[in-house]
Amino acid sequence: MNLILLGNIFQNFYQKISNNKFCSKIYNYCSFYNVCLSTVKDAINALSRGKFVLIHDDDSRENETDMIIAAENITPRHIATIRNDAGGLLCLAIDGYISMKLGLSYIHDILNCVSNDHPLFTTMTNGRAPYGDKPSFSISVNHRDTYTGITDYDRALTISRLASVCKNIDNGGVSEFIKCFRTPGHVSLLIAAKGLLKERFGHTELAVYLAKIAGLTPAVVICEMLDSHTFRSLSIDEAYKYAKLKDIPLLEADQLKTYSVI
């Protein structure tokens, strides 16, 4: 259910039900989300200025909130913030066209290609994730100028150079990728579906779509927000609290699905 709409509905007739404790609690709950939800334009502005954005996908999908930032603006300090405040797997989501130009494939397709020599991969790559589709993972990489590849400095370097590859994909980016990167590495690449939100509703597509409508290079760092108290994904209400505390825009997936650039 759209919490913004629900909050507005309750706001319109709250005076009629204010003496009902149950309805009052629902109103307060919806009002909290109504206040904290940002607009897509807020998120575009933040992403364009090198700031973080939070995106919650859907209750019926992963039901997770990811912290995202444009790859072209990444710094080691951003990596440290993601590592400390989000805590999930840091990945780089890239546009399907760029992936095609680079010759990248989904990792499950790569493993299927070698399954004749390694039969275990046939079974291990079979089926879909519990949330309904196959993951968007491709290979992982390090830039050749990194040392171990895992430090905040090294990952920021790898990502910033990847952003340059993506930005110049039709002007030398492919040769730069082949020459300057090695695999496996410490930055996992995610391939966005070619049709983006017309085809798939994962954080990969949501993040790349936001970058594209913001006029940025469609390469975005994303990382799941985890909860060290529950040992699960950060709940949506805790994500809203974090967004409010840090003054970070937070979007629901539906806001991007219905957003029009016209």
N, C-alpha and C positions, 0 to 999 in steps of 0.2 A: 504494500500500500504506500502511496506517495505521502510521506510524513509532512511535507510542506502544505499540501492540500488539506490533509486531515487537521493540521494545526489551524489553518484558516477557517475551516468549517466550525471547529469548536469555538474559535474566537468570536465568530459572528453571533452565536447564541449562548455564549457562556453565562451571561447575566441570568438567563432563564433556568440554568441548571446549577448555578453556583452553590446551592444548598445541598446538592447531591455529592457526597464525598467521593464516590467512585468516578463520576464524570469529572469532578475537579482534578482528580489525580491524572486522568487521561489528558485533560487539557494542559496541565502543567508539563506532562511528559512530551506532548506534541509541541508545545510552545518552546521547550528547550531545544528540540531539533530544528524548529522553524527559525529560531534566532541564530543557531550555530551553522546551519547549512549556508554555504557560499553560493554565488552565482558562477556560471561558466566564465563570464567575463572577468570575475575576480581571479579565477584560476589561470586564465590566459595571461592576465597582467602579471601575476606572481611568477609563472613559468618563464615569461619573457624577461623578467628582471633577475633571473637566476635564483629564484626562491623555490622552496618546496611546495608541493601540492599533495593532498591526500585524496585517494579515490577508493570508495567502498563499492565492490562489484555488485553483489545481489545476495539477498538472503537465501535464494534457491540455488545459488551456484556455490562458489567457495565461501561466501560470507566472510570475506577478509578485506582489510583495509591496507592498501599499499602506499608507501611513501615514494613519491616520484620527483625527479628533477631532470631538466634538459641536459643531455650529455655535453653539449657545447659549452655549458657553464660550470662544469664540474670542477671542484677543487678537493685537495686532500681533507680539508675541514668538513666538506659535505660528506665524504666517505666516513669520517669519524662519527658524524651525527647519525648517519644511517646505521652504522654498526652499533652504536650505543642506544639509540632511541627506537629503531625499528627492529633490528636483530634477526631478520629473516635472511634469505639468500639474495644477495645483491646480483642483479642481472642487467643486461642492456637489451632493451626491446628495440628492434629496428624494423623499418618499413619493408613490406614484401617485395617491392620493386628493387630496393637496394640489395636485399638478400638474393634475389634472382641474379642481379648483375655480378654479385660476388661469388656466385656458384654455391651458396650455402643450401643445406638440406636439413630437415628435421632429424634429430638424433635417432628417432625410432626408425626412420627410413634408412639411415646410414647403417644401423645395426641389422636391419632386415637384409641388406645387400650382402652382408658377410655371414648370414645365418647358415648357408650351406657348409661353410667351414667351421662354424661355431653354432651348433644347433640350439644351444640354450637360449640364444637371443630370440629365436622364433616364438618361444613361449613367453619370455619375459617382456617382449614388446607387444604382445597380443592384448587386445581390449582397450578400454578407455578408462580414464580417471573417474573416481566416484562422482565428480561434479559434472560429468557428461561428455567431455571430449578429450582428445589427445593433447598432452602438454605441448607448448610451442618451443621447447628447447631445441637448440642446434648445438654447435660445438662450443667449447670454452677456449679463450685465447689470453695470451700475454703479449704486450709489446716487447720487442727485442731489446729495448733500452732499459727494461726493468731488471731487477735482480731476482728476488724470489717471486715477485708478482702479487703477493698477498697484502703488503703494507698499504696503508691509506695513500701514501705517495705513489706507489707503484700502480695501484688500481685506478687512481685518478689520472695518471699518465696514460695508461692503456685506454681508458674511456675517452679522454680528450682527443687522443690520436684517432680512435675509432670514429669519433664525431667528425673529424676532419675528412676521413675516408668517406663517410656517408654524405657529407656536404658536397664533396667533389666526385661523387660516384660516376659522373659522366665526363670527368676531366682529370683522369689519372688516379682516381680513388681505388680502382681495382688493382692496379699494379702496386700501389702503395700498400694495400692490404696483404698481398702475397709476399712482398719483400720485407715488410716491417713487423709482421706478427708471427707468433708460433702457437701451436696447439699440441697438447692441452694446456690450459692456463687457468687463471683465477677470476676471469670475467666470463660468465655464461651468457651466450647470445640467445635471444628469443626472436623468432620470426613471426611477425604479425601476419594474419591472414590477408590475402590480397584485397578482399572486399571489406576489410576492417569490420566495423560494427554491423554491416549487412551480412556478415558471414560468421562472426564469432564475437562473444561478449567478454573475453578475458581481460585481465589487467594489461596484457601486452597490447591488445587492440585499443583499449580505452586510452592508454598513455600515448600511443603513437598518434591516435586521432586528435587528442588534445594538442600535441605538438604541431600537427599539421594545420589545424585551424588557428593556431597562434602564430603561424608563419615561421616556425623554427625548423631546424633540421630534424627529420623524423627518426631520431635516435634518443631514447629516454631511459635513464637509470630508474629501475623500480626495485622495491624491496618490501616484503611482507612485514607488517607490524605484529610483533609477538608480545605475549604477556608472561613475565617471569614469575608472576604469582599463581596464575592458573595453569601455566605450562601449555597454553593453547594460543590460538590467534587472539589478538587484542579485540575485545568486544567492541561493538559499534559505539556504545555509550562512552567507553573509555577513549576511543578514538576521537570522539567529539570533544571530550574534555581536554585531550592533548592539543587538538587543533585550536581550541579557544585559548589555552594557556600560551601556546607558541605563536598565535596569530597567523595560522597557516590555513589557507582555503581547503575546505573539505567538500567533495562532491559525491553524490550518489550516481551510480552508473546510468540510471534513467535520465538524469539531467543531460548527459552527453548523448544518449541515444536519441533524445528528442530535440537537441539543439540544432538550430538552423543558422548557417553563416550568412544567410541573405538578410 
